[in-house]
């Protein structure tokens, strides 16, 4: 499960593009933060999660937030300000489960590494999809979890929703703002793959006498309904619309921290798939938010990539990162078991808080809010005039260190 939203410059406070995503995956699937450098390649092939494909001569620098064990990524931003997030979607197209295709995460990372604009990224994903397909397991311990993917693909000026079913796809250009969840949502595509309509009509999923709807033709209603994707998409859409014209990264963070039961009533043990900030409970609600990102993309200045690097945004602090700074070069990447990485340090704390959520959260919440606000205010001062990348790197490193120190102090408070 996941949720992704985008707001274009005309409806944001600073005239920038704001993008936000929660990555919801298996609870023990630690999320890694990775800085990929700009590179020239001599090798002929590239190993993705399951298959090899031809490598290109040059790839672009990007910052990725990804499941620790995967080659691909759930979300990220590249040096040209292209930003992408993906969603699992459930369709009528059969998956053979042979792992001879690309994962949605592979497609996302490939597009970031190979594209200078959002339009190029859409074309990159669709061409790779048509050639290799997406028969690839998306699960961690659950090796039977296969799905298709949708994406929001954006840059400083434009954004597209791209939805897929097998090797077919449809796109919709975003006009002002848009959110997606774990469901197909495009009725009348702006562009569509060549075989999408004819394939659906051969299968009996769309009648010749009816106007073609990609969503109606290809959606698997059972899994889509069970995941409460429509409810979450409605929540993120309504909350974004309420801030139309004044949307900031802080607003996006608040949306990603939202549960479907708010205030003193919320308990992680009673959470369900209607939460944007997701807490796993049982077989019907198996996913937790394992990583979260808010990106502010500017046309003539570096993008700010706010990443938690931790699970559960409701208990996390968003840290600012910038492409082509060295902050993540020596970052401790998480592994399969608890270790000294940021993700696992925070996870131990989060699991302790979740045992008595309201009481224990109240012990850290005032400081967490003050710390987040201080990062946001300080970051804003850098962009009052054109900032130096070196300055931004130092600021990012300081925010990261402060956050790690605070998590360690909160852990002592909880007597961990």
Beta strands, then each sheet from edge to edge (+ up, - down):
strand 1: 2-7
strand 2: 17-26
strand 3: 31-36
strand 4: 39-40
strand 5: 45-47
strand 6: 52-54
strand 7: 58-59
strand 8: 62-67
strand 9: 75-78
strand 10: 83-89
strand 11: 148-154
strand 12: 159-165
strand 13: 168-173
strand 14: 177-180
strand 15: 191-192
strand 16: 287-297
strand 17: 304-307
strand 18: 319-321
sheet 1: 14+ 1- 2+ 16- 17+ 18-
sheet 2: 3+ 8- 9+ 10- 11+ 12- 13+ 15-
sheet 3: 4+ 7-
sheet 4: 5+ 6-
end
